[in-house]
């Protein structure tokens, strides 16, 4: 992976990890797949290896990312799903040709129709989004409590009360901000 790009924020749920390739949406947005090759890198990290990506395929990926974000956000707040987002997710799901395969270690992997089919990889991501938005998996969609992030994430914690999309990023920032605010209050009180 290239060091000149921001790190990927990887989670356990493919679709919401994909939406995390654009983070801090309500602050200084961070684009984590600014180039076609960076999308190839992200797909490889997530077990969806492709040989190449064109600028047009990157545009398709970003359109899917934003559609998943819109639909997952609507689902998290129990609002109507945006029809245009549903259409894009369905179109990407239908256009992809990938199959789950079982590894000798007993894990599921995806086999794409060819090594250069970004559309197949996007189909896998779209299918994952459908499964979480439709409520087919054990968990619930929620929105990150960080005011600059507010990303949709899939909460699989036992209590379903997780507050942040990622404890290592948004959660730590919020806890640090709260600590600093409390420390400043304590310093002022002691004066």
N, C-alpha and C positions, 0 to 999 in steps of 0.2 A: 504494500500500500504506500501511497505517496505521503510524505511528511508535510507537504505544503498545503494540505487540506485539513479541516477540522476532523477530529476523531468521529467515528460513528457512535451513535448511542444505541446499543443493541439491547433488545429485551427478549423475552421468551415467546412473544406473540408476533408472528411475522408481519401481519397487516399494520399493527400499531407501531412496530419498530420502523416500518417503511414510512409511516407518516412522520416519524421522528427524524427523517432526513432533512426536514426543514424545522428547526427548533427556534424557540424564543419568538414565536409568531406575534406576540403582543409587546415585544420589546425591540431589541436590535436583532432582527431575524438572522439566523445562521443557516446558510444553504450548504448541506453536506454532500450533495451530488451535483456540483456545478458543471461537470463535464460528462460526456458519454462514458469516458473511461472510468470515471469515479462510480458511475452506476454499475459498470462491470465489476468493480471492486466490491461494492455493497452486495450485489447478487452472489458473488463467490463466497463472501463471509457467511451468507445465509443459505449455503448449500444449493444455490441455483446458478451454477457456473455457465457462463456464455463466453464465446470467443471475442465478440465485439458488440458495439452499440453505435448506432448512427445518431445524429442530432434529432432526427424525426422520432426515433425510438425513445430518446431521452424525453422529448416532449410528451409522448404517450405515457411514459412513466410518471412524469410530474402531474399530468392530468389525472391519472389514477390516484396518485398520492393525495391530491387535493380533494378528490371525490370521496375517498375513504375518510379523510379527515372530516369533511362536511357531514357525511352520513353517520360516522361514529359519534361526532359531537352531538348531532341531533338525537341519536339513540340514547346517549348518556343523559341528556336533559329531558328525555321522553317527549321529544318534539317530532313532528312529521319529518320523514326522510325527504331530502330534496330530490325531486324527480330527476333532475339532470345528473346528480351524483349517482343515483341508483342506475341510471342508463349507462354511464361510463363504467361502473363496476361490473354490470352485467355484460356489457360488450367485451371488456377485457377478459372476463371469465370464459365467455363463449369462444373467443378467438385463440385462447391458449390451448396448446396440445401437450399436456404433460401427464405423466402417470406416476403414482406412488409406487415405490419399489422397496422391498425389505432387504436390509443389509444382513450379512452373516452375523453381525452383533445384535440383531433383533431391533434395529432402528429403522424408521421410515425415512426415506430420501425421495427426492423427486427426480425423475428422468425426463428431460426435455426432448422434444422431437428431433432437434438438431442442436449442435453446440453454439449456434449463433442466433438462436431464436429468443430474443428479448421478449417477444410477445408471449411465448410459452411461460417464461418466468413471471411476467405480469399476470398471466392467467392464474398461476398458483397463488400469488398475493391477493388477487381479487377473490378467489375462492375462499381463502382464509378470512378475508373481510366479511364475506357473506356469512360464514359460519358464526362469527362473533356477533355481528349486527343482528342476525336472525335469532340469536339466543340459543344456538345449538350446542354451545360449549359451556362447561361449568365455570362461571365467573360472571362479572358484570362490567359494563363499560362505565367509566367515570372520567372526570376531567381533572387535570393536574391543578392543585391549589395555588401554584405559583402564579402571581398576577401577570408575569411576562411570558409564561409558557402556555398554560391552559390546554395542553395537548390531551387528546382522548387516549386513554390507556385501558387495558383489559385487566381488571382486578381479580386475581385468583386467590387472594389471601383468604384464610379461613373465615374471618369476620366480614370480609368485603368492605372494609373501611379504610383502605389505603388512601392517602391524600395526594401523593406525588407520582408523576409518571416514572421517576427514577430517584431512588433515595440518594444515590451517589452524585447526582447533579442538583436537581430542583430541591429535593428534600434537604440536602446539606446546606444549600444556599439559604433556604428559609430558616433553618435552625441557627445558622451562623448570624443571620440578620436579627433574629429574635434575641440571641445571646448578646450581640453587640448593643441592641436597643436597651435590654435590661441592664447591661453593664454601664451604659451611659446614664441611665436613671439612677443606678446605685451610686455612681460617682457624684452626680449632682446632689443627691440627698445627703451625702457625707460632707459636702462643703459647707 
